[in-house]
Amino acid sequence: MIDDQATCKPKGEPKFAGNGAEFRRTPLLAILTMEAVGHTMLRTLFIIALTFVVTTRSSAQGTDANPIYVDQGMDWTAAARADFYSRDQGSRLIALSWMQALKQKNGQPFLADGLSRYGYLPNPANTANLPVGFHASGPQDFQVVGMTCSACHTRQIEVDGKVYRVDGGPGLVDFYALLGDLDKAVGDVIASDSSFAPFAAAVLRSTTPDAADVADLRRQVDGWYLRFHTLMVRALPKSGWGVGRLDAVGMIFNRISGLDIGPPPDFMIPENMKNADAPVRYPFLWNSPRQDKTQWPGFAKNGNDILGLARNVGEVLGVFATFEPKRQGAIINFLDNNSTNFDGLSELENLVKRIGPPKWPWKIDAALATRGKVIFERDSAEGGCSGCHGIEDGEQRVPFIKTWRTPVQNVGTDTREYDVLTWKAKTGVLKGAFIPFATAPLKENDEIFNILATSVIGSIAEHLLAGGAPSTNARVAAAPEPGSSDTPESLGLVRLPPTLQDLLTAFDTASTSEAIKTKRQGAERAFRSRLPPWGSYEARVLQGIWAAAPYLHNGSVPTLAELLKPSGQRLSQFSVGRKYDIENVGLAATQEPLSETLSLTDCSNINSGNSRCGHEYGTSLSDPEKRALLEYLKTL
């Protein structure tokens, strides 16, 4: 009945000017790419996505570095938490020395508060003053800042002056503001020679840096900014996403089609970038590996390690991983310029499996909760929830892995995300690319969904089949020229072995090859018919739902009590922040200091991205029944 959300049923070695040191690229750690044209010239690859805010921030959030950690089971240890907070997944945002030299609007260092002004949580273990979910990787003299899962999936709440931490919970962070401010800070630095001088002195660690080093650094920063600023201008909507929200799919699509597959030297296709204006709430992570489907619209199969890796590779490509597929004759090489840390992603997935649902840390009225359990187990027509949010067996995954059923259905909620799923783009270097018996050749203009699927499946297959050897030993994708007589066999392409067959169902794409079409007993279908019914979203098991406010996929309802009201009676605006309401189970009415007011539309504008419409379940229960149901939901 509640949250997530549909109810169902029924080459070269370039010189980096940072410290006068050499930065050597490795195949999986390509961060800032430099082109030598006469003098050393930088082009920096920056990648973004997959992550989730409006813009009425107040002052810095004053987070507590020593919160009360809510009980999340015996498997979730302090060591596991520390690993989750800092494990590298391959994200490459910006050079650490650059970020340390940037300034806020008030003149203070950009990292002075550890990014707490955006809601990110302090991580005392990080010596660079980076918050939870941010890390620095690479050679000691050239570290690069990246993000990991916990940046967006760690919840902190405040009750009666006490601070509680919920690992794996939806983050209440202002990612939109971080991106915008980072863009502005770098733009201010390169505005003139006089503004660049103190930045260069800080990065080069010299009050009188060599002029050649300053010029080299300037080229590098200009190259980084060209790509980043282009993405920000074209992708960020004028109205922000809202604290705790992000148009994840839109940013992933923009990043992969707009920054990665164009021609050198900058590899951009700017016209592929579109306004990412379909914000959704960060999902909670506990139990996510057990779902048989994932992503809010439920378009990704899930439930075993291969499918989990496909989900996570798509995510990291959206949060700053370097990805630059190369054409080598008729072969597509996905890995040489791909920073995805496959081992790190596997470790993170194992960590997520250990995160248990958070246990309610306050008193429970046991008798009231018992009455609520009876209501929860009723049919949905009678105000019950278990028909869609109970634990039932889902699709079995190889090898013999049981999953939880994840129903996907339209229950009248906001539909904006489905507009994003239909985006098309120029395929650039990937034109004609296909993976034999997995995907059909990409057209010159194709659905970005298909570009993403080809990129993810190709990257994973190439990595796993290479077995640690050079990526050229595992040819998995080709893009022959029109009229070419090349075949998968003549090109030496590797077919996916049985152990990787689940990759074929990781994305339900329109570019499915004829062999797979036959296997699936379906002819080519229109895109909308391949997805669940338009406007459908997943309904998850509600364990730990108390810690996941605001509710519905777009975070448009502040509390569970509010969700039990008809759409027309729900709040048209509310404040988003960490203050928690124990009685109504969700966000408190008054928030401070990091907060924003989220304004919503009603059912007359269900495609706004901010509609509070839908999920009319439990609305006819009596007030005592609603109180009992809420008390039971606290126990899950």
BAVO-71785 format. One record per residue (C-alpha): x, y, z; residue in one letter. Coordinates in steps of 0.5 Angstrom, whole numbers, plus 500, padded with zeros to 3 digits. Layout:
! residues N
XYZA ...
END
This chain:
! residues 636
500500500M 505505501I 512508498D 515505492D 510506490Q 505502485A 500498488T 498492485C 494486484K 489484483P 595513449K 601518451G 603520458E 601527459P 604532464K 599534469F 601541471A 598540478G 604539482N 609538476G 608530476A 606525471E 599523471F 599516467R 593513465R 591506466T 585503462P 580503468L 582509471L 582514466A 580521469I 583527466L 584525458T 590530455M 591531448E 598533445A 597538439V 603541439G 604543446H 601539451T 593540451M 588537456L 581535455R 578533461T 572528461L 567529466F 561525467I 555525471I 548523472A 544518477L 543521482T 537526485F 533538488V 528545488V 532551490T 530554497T 536552501R 538556508S 545556511S 549550513A 546544516Q 550543522G 550535522T 553531527D 559527526A 557522532N 550520531P 546515534I 546509529Y 539505528V 539498529D 540495522Q 542488524G 548484526M 551484519D 551491519W 558492522T 562499524A 567496519A 562495513A 559502514R 566505514A 567501507D 560503505F 562510506Y 568510502S 569505497R 571507490D 566505484Q 569509479G 566515479S 571521477R 568528478L 574533479I 581533481A 582534489L 587539488S 582543484W 576542489M 581544495Q 583551491A 576553489L 572558493K 565559495Q 561565494K 562568501N 570567499G 571561504Q 574554501P 569550497F 570544502L 571549508A 564545511D 565539508G 559540503L 554540509S 551546506R 548541501Y 546536506G 552531505Y 554528512L 561529515P 566523515N 571524520P 575518517A 576522511N 583526511T 581531506A 574533509N 570530504L 563527506P 560521507V 560518500G 565522497F 572519496H 579521493A 582516488S 589515484G 596517485P 598521491Q 600527487D 594527483F 588525487Q 581525484V 574526487V 569521486G 562519489M 560513491T 553510493C 552512500S 553520498A 545519496C 543513500H 545515507T 539518511R 540522517Q 534525522I 533529528E 528528533V 528532540D 535534539G 538527538K 541525531V 539518528Y 543515522R 540510517V 545507512D 542506506G 536511507G 534516502P 539522502G 536529504L 541532500V 541538495D 545535489F 542540484Y 545546488A 552542489L 552542481L 550549480G 555552485D 561547482L 560550475D 560557478K 566556482A 570554476V 567559472G 569564476D 576562477V 577562469I 574568468A 580572468S 588571469D 587575475S 582570478S 586564475F 592566479A 591565486P 587558484F 594556480A 598558486A 594554490A 594548486V 601548484L 603549491R 607555489S 607563490T 611564484T 609558479P 612557473D 609560467A 609554463A 605550468D 600555469V 598555462A 598548462D 593548468L 589553465R 588549459R 586543463Q 581547467V 578550461D 577543458G 574540464W 569546464Y 567546457L 564539458R 562540465F 559547463H 555545457T 552539461L 550544466M 547549462V 543544457R 541539463A 539542469L 532545469P 531552471K 527550477S 531545481G 529538483W 528539490G 532536497V 532529496G 531528489R 534528482L 532526475D 537520475A 535517469V 535524465G 542525468M 545518466I 542519459F 545526458N 551524460R 552518456I 549521450S 552528451G 559527453L 561520451D 560518444I 561524440G 568526436P 574528439P 577532442P 571534447D 567527445F 561531446M 554531442I 551537445P 545537442E 543530445N 543533452M 536535454K 533538460N 533533466A 526535469D 523529472A 525528479P 524522483V 526521490R 532517492Y 530510493P 532506500F 537500499L 536495504W 533489500N 534492494S 538486491P 532481493R 527485488Q 526481481D 525488478K 528495480T 528502478Q 522506479W 519504473P 521497474G 524496467F 531493470A 531485471K 534484478N 536479483G 543476482N 550479481D 550479474I 543483474L 546487480G 552489476L 548491470A 544496475R 550499478N 554500472V 549504469G 549508475E 556509476V 556512468L 551517471G 555519477V 562522474F 565515471A 569516465T 566513459F 569513452E 568508447P 573507442K 572505434R 577500432Q 576498425G 569495426A 570493433I 568497439I 572498445N 568499451F 574499456L 580502455D 577509457N 572507462N 574508469S 568503472T 571500478N 568493477F 571490483D 569496487G 561495485L 561488486S 564489493E 559495494L 553490492E 555485497N 555491502L 548493500V 546486502K 548486509R 544493510I 538491514G 532495514P 532500520P 529498526K 524503529W 528506535P 522509539W 517506543K 511502540I 504501542D 504493541A 497492542A 495498537L 500495532A 497488532T 491491530R 494495525G 497488522K 490486521V 489492517I 495491513F 493484511E 487486508R 485486501D 487493498S 480495496A 479494504E 485499505G 490493506G 497493503C 500486503S 497485496G 502489493C 507490499H 508484502G 513479501I 512474496E 516469491D 518473485G 522471478E 527466480Q 534468477R 540464475V 543460479P 537458483F 536465486I 530466489K 527473489T 521478492W 516479487R 516487485T 509489482P 509495477V 503498476Q 500505474N 496507480V 495515478G 501518480T 506523476D 508520469T 514525468R 519520468E 516516462Y 517522458D 525521459V 525514458L 523516450T 528520449W 532519442K 539521441A 545521435K 549515437T 556518435G 561513435V 556507437L 552508430K 551501428G 554498434A 551491436F 552485441I 551479437P 545475439F 544481445A 542487441T 541490434A 545495431P 544502433L 541507428K 544513427E 538516431N 536511437D 533511443E 538513449I 535507453F 538503447N 545506447I 545505455L 543498454A 549497449T 554501453S 553497459V 552490457I 558491452G 562494458S 560488463I 561483458A 568485455E 571486462H 568479465L 570475458L 577479458A 579475465G 583481467G 587481460A 587487456P 580489453S 582487446T 582480448N 575480449A 571483443R 564483444V 561489440A 562491433A 559496428A 561494421P 561500416E 554499411P 555494406G 561491409S 561483409S 564483416D 560478421T 561476428P 565470426E 570474422S 571479427L 572474432G 567477437L 565473443V 558470444R 556471451L 556464455P 551461459P 553465465T 552472462L 545470459Q 542474464D 545480461L 540479455L 534481460T 538487464A 534492459F 528491456D 530494449T 527495443A 534493439S 533486441T 536481436S 532477432E 534471436A 532474442I 526476439K 524469437T 526467444K 521472447R 516470443Q 515477441G 515481434A 518488435E 514493439R 513500440A 517503446F 511504450R 509497450S 515495452R 515498458L 510497464P 503501462P 505508462W 506512468G 507505472S 512504478Y 515499482E 511497489A 517495494R 516491500V 515496506L 520494511Q 524500514G 519505510I 518509516W 525512514A 524513507A 520520507A 517523503P 513518499Y 511516492L 516515487H 517523486N 517525494G 511529493S 507526500V 511528506P 508523511T 505516511L 499519515A 498524509E 499519504L 493516507L 489522505K 485523498P 490526493S 485532493G 486533501Q 494532501R 498538502L 500543496S 507544499Q 511542505F 518543507S 523538506V 529537511G 531532517R 526534522K 522528523Y 515527526D 514520530I 506521530E 505522523N 511518520V 515522516G 517529515L 516534521A 512540519A 517545521T 524544518Q 531547519E 536549518P 537546511L 530546508S 526548502E 519548500T 517543495L 510546491S 506541488L 501540483T 494536483D 491531479C 490536473S 497536472N 499529473I 505530468N 509536472S 514532475G 511534482N 504532482S 501529489R 496525485C 495518486G 495512490H 488512493E 489506498Y 487506505G 484513504T 477510507S 480507513L 477511520S 482515524D 483509529P 484504523E 489509520K 493510527R 493503528A 496501521L 501507522L 503504528E 504497525Y 508500519L 513503524K 515495526T 516493519L 
END
